[in-house]
Structure formats: structure tokens, C-alpha cells
């Protein structure tokens, strides 16, 4: 029988972090290649400064309200909530844009459990709505529903009783097929030659001389296609696949099965919607947006036999989802929606545009902990609702009408 988590315990660990019993330095297989921030984090840990910083971040915060002046230090008046964003746990195959060695993930979860108050997303939402003043909290989330969450992540989550949430791309789960952007990354991985011809206006060829160049090319292409109308995006994807035959064995078994999902649910993992097809919602007409949010919720609830209350915007930046999809979150009965906008959340935060942190790439437990403590140490104000603060140029059909800066090196899938 899988171990069920006690997800919303009132007896969570004390709010003040303490020195972990497991060394934060027993972390990296690349210890000899640490960069300066990683080395400084290790020194801070070994001298006890990391533990001190953690205690300080529970009671105080730093504000930069007076620009151009020294930061102001003040007592923290309310708790902050971090939602960690992961995509997969593993290093082989799809998704090529994300790699996280299982041993490193285990180290991060150990450090998280031993040094922070870990809570479920449900508990986090409750405390954002009805503050309990029990200190900062951390929730763990995964996007998409890749199969290595079952093979690599679930054993670790069970071991440390981490009540994670997985946002499922429903069509990918139903069919077993990966999303359009994963097919692009795979095409670039298997393409022969040192470059590939791009069927994109204004761009001719893309170098494929090294594995890193192939991933960078995929990131660049996906970033461009995020701002491309749906029909044009499909044409470009088909043209790219014509230049590289996608191996069937690289596409099979990459998404979670419903059997695996039900076992994960029995083990205390919560499930949310990540739309049907992982589109750029701001590029869709209103009726298509409604289908992506409404139908994905309906299918999940039918499959799981329980309400589905939480949603994750594909790609997750405001220019990716837009005001129409933002408004649809509440209309379809979702309790919360998460973005890929960086930051923590405080009571009063917009429940339809919660911020998240991507710290999975940190190679040491000390750096992972330092980054999280630093976020808790930053003063936060509740952001204005999207509809009141978003960009002005939105078309009535839901397409984002102004061009935005591309996020270099990120796909935020």
C-alpha cells in the first residue's frame, strides 16, 4: 500500500528552520566544478551562517522601497508562501529542455523537509485566504505530467512526506503523446548535420553543432512560436518534423498513465489542470480558451472522481495567458491558478495569478536553501489583479497584440 501523506497537519514542523541532520554539502556530483555562488553558499552553511539567515528571514525582511538608497530592514508582519515549480525528475529523453538528477532532487526534498514548513497547495491556498500566522510555507508543484514523476519523484516524495501537486496536460495523458514543443526539441536532437533550416520568416538556419546548441535552438524556436498564431505554429512544427524523422521509441511512455496517476493520488499527490493541449492561451479565440480550461477540468474530474480546483497556465507569463484566460479561471470554478512569474506570495495575493520559484537547477542543498531563504527575506506586496495592471494592447479575440521580450534560455513549459 502506498504511504498516504498527512498533508494539512496542524503539527507541521516548527516555523523556524534549524540545522539539517543531513549535510547540505553532501549534494553535488560536480563538487569540483562549483561556481562562486555555490562555493559561498557552502561556506555559509559550514559556518552556520545559512542557518542564521534562515532564522532571520522568518522574523525580518528587507525592503527596497527607497530606490537609490540603502535597503530598509523591518520586522516581517505576515507570512510568505513559496510555490516551487518543477517539470521532471530525470536526465534522459523527453523533456530535453529540463534535466534534474534524481539524487539531486532527493537532496532538495530532504533539505526542504528538514529546514522549512512544507504544506500542501490546498493548505497554502487556505492560508493565503485566511491567514493563520504560522510562519512561511513551501509547496511543491510539477507541470505537464511526465512519466518520470512516477518512477523518480514519487519515491522521494513518499520518503519525505512531501504533499506535491501535479498539473496535467490532459490530452497528453489521454493519448500518451507528448506536447508540440517536446516534439520540436526531439526533432532538433535527432536531426542530422550541423544545422537545420528554419521555416520561420526572417530566420534561415540554426546551428546544431553540439548538444547544448540543439537545446538552445529548441528554446529559441519555442520562444518564437509562443508568439505565433496557432495555424502558423502548426505549419512550422510540421515543416521542422519533415526534416527529422522522430524515433517512435523516444516518444513512447514519456507521459504518466492513468494507472500511475491514480496510484500517485492514493499516495497523497494532488492533481490540477494544465489545459488540454498546452497552448499559448493568449493566441486563442474565446471559445477555444473556454474549451482548454473547461473541458480539461471536466475530463480530470470524471477520471479522478473528485473536484479539480487548481490550474497552471501553460508557459505562465502574462503575455502567454492574457486577460481572457485569467478571467476564465474563476468562471470555471478553479480555486487557484499558478504562473511562472518569479516570487513568493502573501495573504491577499491574487489567487488567479500566484507566483512560483524555479530552484530545481541548483546543484547544492546549500545554494537551494540560500535561494529560498533569500526569497523569504525579500519584502513583498500583494500584486494588483491582472485585469487592472496588465498590458493595454489585447485584442478582443484573445490574441496578445504587442510583441514582448523573449525569455532567453527559458521555455517555462
N, C-alpha and C positions, 0 to 999 in steps of 0.2 A: 504493500500500500504506500503511495506517495505521502510524504510528510506534508500535512496542511500547516500553513502559517497562521499565527495569531496576529493578524495584520493591524488591527486598530487597538493595540493594547494600551491601557492607561498606565501600565507599569513599564513603559519604554525606558531605555537606558537614561541615566541622568543627563540633563541638558549640557553640562559642561564636559568637554572632551577630556580624556585622560590618556596617558601614555599607553600605546598599544602593547600588548604582550608579545605580539609578533613584530619583529623588527621591520620598520618601514624601509630599511635598506636591503632586505632580502627580496629584491624586487625585480631587478632587470637582468636579462641575459646579455645586455650590452653595457655592463657596468664600466668597461674601459672606454666607452665612447660617449660618456655623459657630456652634455653641453654645460655652459656656465650656470644657467638657472637650475639645472638638475643637481649640479655639484653644490651650489649654495643651499638648496633645499635639504640635501643630505647632511650638510654641516649643521644647519639649523636644527634638524631632527636629532642628531647625535649630541648636540649641546643642550637640548631641552627647549630651545627657542621655539620650535614648531608647536610644542605642547602649550607653551606660554602664549603664543599668538592665538592658538585656538581658544584658550580661556578668555583672552582679551576680546576676541571677536564675538563672544557670547554676551558680553556686557557693554561693550562700547562700539562705536562706529566712526568712520571718517567721512566728512562731507567736503565737497569741493564747490560749494555754492558761490564763494567769492573767487571768481576766476582771476588768475594772475597773482593770487595771494597764497599763503601757506594754507594747507588743509585745516579744517576745524575738527577737533575731536569732541565727541559728545556721548552721553550715555544712550545706549540703544533703547528706544522707547517701545519697540514692537518686534516680534519675531520675524525672521525671514525664512523663505522656503525655496530650496533649490530642487529643480527637476532635472535629473541627469538624462541626457539623450544619447542612446546607443543605437547602432544599426545591426551589428552582427558580432559574434564572438567566434573567431577563427581566422585563418590566414590563407586558405586555399579556395580558389574558384570564386564564383559569383557570391557576393558583390565585390568586384575588383577595386572599387573606389574606397573600400573600408577594410582594414585588417586589424585584428586585435587578438594577440596570442592568448589562449585560454588561461595560461599560468598568470599572465598579467592581469586579466580580468578577475581571477580569483584573489590576487593580491589586493586589487582595488576594493573588492567587496569585503574582504577581511578588514581592511583599513577603515572602510565606511562603517561597518557594524561596530567596530571597537572604539571609534572616535566620534561618531555623530549619532543623532537621534534619527533612525531610519523609520519612515512611516509609509503607509500605502498612499497611492494617489487619492483614493477616496477620503482618507483621513486628512490629507493635505487640503483638499477642496473644502472639507468641513471646517478646518481651522482657518482658512482664508475667509470663509463666510462668517463664522462665529469664532472669533479669536479666543484661544484658551491660555495664552501666555505661558506655554510650557517650553519655550525656547525654540531655537531654529530647528527646522526639519528638512530631511532629504528624501526624495522619492526617486525611483529608478524606472526609466521607460525605454522601450525599444520600438523602432519604427519598422514597418514593412512585413515582418513575419518570415524571415529566413530560417531554414531548417536547422542551422547550427545553433539556434537558440535552444532547441530541444536537446541536441547532443552535447553542447559545450556549456551553455549558460545555465540551463535548468539545474544540473547537479550542484553548481556553485551557489545558486540562489537558494536551493534547499538547504545546503550545508550551513549557510549563514542566516537563514530565515529572512531573506530579503523579499518583501512583497511587491514584485515588479508589475508593470503594466506593459502589454504588447499591443501596439496599434497595427491592425491587419489590413493589408490591401486586398480586398475581398475577392476580386476577380482572379488575382494571382493565386489565392488559396483554393478557390473553386476549380480552377483549371490546372493548377500546378505549373503554370508558365510564369516566367519572370517578367518584370515590367520593361517598358520600352527602353529606358535608359540603361538597364543592365545588358540588354542586347547590343547596345552601342558599345559599351565597354568590352564585351566579349568579342565583337567584330574587330575591334582595334587590337585586341590581344592576339587573335589568330590570323590577322591579315598578313600576307606575305609581302616582303620588300621593306625598304627603308622609309617609305612614305605612302600616304593614301590620298586619293583625290577627294576633295570635299565638294559635295553637291550643294554648296551654300553660297549665295550671292556675295561677291566681294572677297571670297577666300578660295584659294586654288588648291593647295596641298598642305598636308600636315605631316611633320617628321615622325617616324616610328622607329628610330634607331636603337632605343633602349626600352626596357620595361617601364621605367619611370616616364619616358616620353609618351608611351602609349596610354598610361593612366592620365597624364596631363592633357593629352589630346582629347580623351573622353570627357574629362572635366570641362574643357573649353567648349566642346561641341554641345554637351548637355546644357551648359550655361546659356549658350546662344539659343538653343531650342526652347528653353523655358520662356523666352520672349517671342516665340514664333507661333503664328496661328496654327490650330490643330491640324488642318488638312495639309498645310505646307510641312509641318513637322513629320507627319506620317510619310509624305513623299521623300523627304530627306532620309529618314530612317530606312526606308525600303531601298533607296539608292545605295546607302552605305552597306547594307547587308548583301547586295548583289556583288560587292567587291570582295567579300569574305564569307565563305561557307561556314555557318555556325555549327560546331560539332554537337550532335544530339546529347552525348554523354555529359557535356558541360552545362546543359540546360535542364537536365533531369534531376529531380529530388532536391532542388535548391530552396523550395518553399515548404513551410510547415504543412502537414496534412491535418485533416480534421481530427483524426485519431490522436495525433500528437497534441493538438490544441486542447482537446478535452482532458487529456492527462495533465497538461500544464495547468488547466483550470482547477482540476482536483487538487493540485499541489499548491494552490494559493495564488496563482498568477491571474491577474485581471486582464480583460480584453477590451479594446476600443477599436473604433473605426479609423481607417486611413484612406477613406474613399473606396470606390470600386476599382478604378484603373490608374490611380496615382497621376492625375492630370495636373497641369498648371491651371488652377481653378479660375484665375483672373482672365484666362483666354477663352472661357466657355460662355455660352448663352445661359440665360437664367434657368431655363428648363433643364439644361444639362447639369448645372450646378446642383439643382434640386435632386436630380437623379443620383448624382455621386454621393451626396450626404444622406438622402433619404433611403434609397434602395440599399446602400451598404449597411445602414443601421437595421433595416428590416431583415436582410439576409442573416446578419450576425445574430440578431435576437431569435430568429427561427432556429438557427443551428445550435445556439447555446442554451436556449430555453430560459433566458433571463434578460432584463433590460440592459441595453448598452448605452452608457451615459457619457462616455468620454471620446473625444475626437482629436486627431492630429492633422493639421494642414500639410498637404504634400509640399515639399521644399521649404515651406514655412516662413518665408519673408512676406511683408505686407504686399509687395508688388506681385507675389506669386498667388495670393489668395483673393485680395481685393475686398471691397466693402459688401458686395452682394453675398459672397460665401460667408463672410464674417457675420452678417445678419442672419444667414440661414442656420447658423449653429443653434441659436436659441429657438428658432422656429421649428426645428426638427426635434427639440426636446433633449439636446445634449446639455449636460451639466457643465462641461469644461471643454476647452479646445486649447491645444498647445501649439506653439510656433517654434521656429528656430532662432528667434530673436534672443540675443545673449542677455543673461541676467537672472537675478533671483526675483521672487515675488513676495509681496507683503499683504496683510489684510487690506482689502479694498482694491486689490489688483483686478484688472479686467478678466473675468473668468473665461471669456471667449478669445483671449489672446495671451495666454500665460507664457512666460519666458522660460527658456531652458539653457542648460550648460552642456557643452560637449568637452568632457575631460578624459574620455577613454583613451586618447592617444598619449597621455602622459606615461612615460616609461618607468617611473619610480613611484612607490607609495608616498614618499615624502613630497614629491612635486605635486602629485594628485591631491594630497591633503593641504598643501600650501595654497594651491589654487582655490580650493573650496573655502578654506578659512578666509582668504583674501576677499572672495565674493561676499561672505557674510560680514566682513569688516566694512564694506562699502555702504554708505547710507543710500537708501532707496526711497523713492516717492512713487505712489501709485500712478501709473501712466493714464493719460486721458483715453477714453474709449476711442476705438479705431475710427468710427464714423465721424468723430469730431476733430481728429488730429491727422487723418490720413492725407495722402496727396490729393490734389484737386482734380487732376485730369483722368477721370474714369469715364468710360463710355457707358451709355445706357444699356448696352448688351452684355456688359460684364467684362469686356477686354480692357486691359491696362493700356492707356493710350500714350503714356510718356515712357521714354526709354530710361532704364535705371542702370546704375553701375553694376557690373557683374561681380560676383563674389569670387575673387581669384582663389583657386585652389580648393573651393568647396562645392559640393553638389547639394548638400542639405537635403538629400533624398528622404 
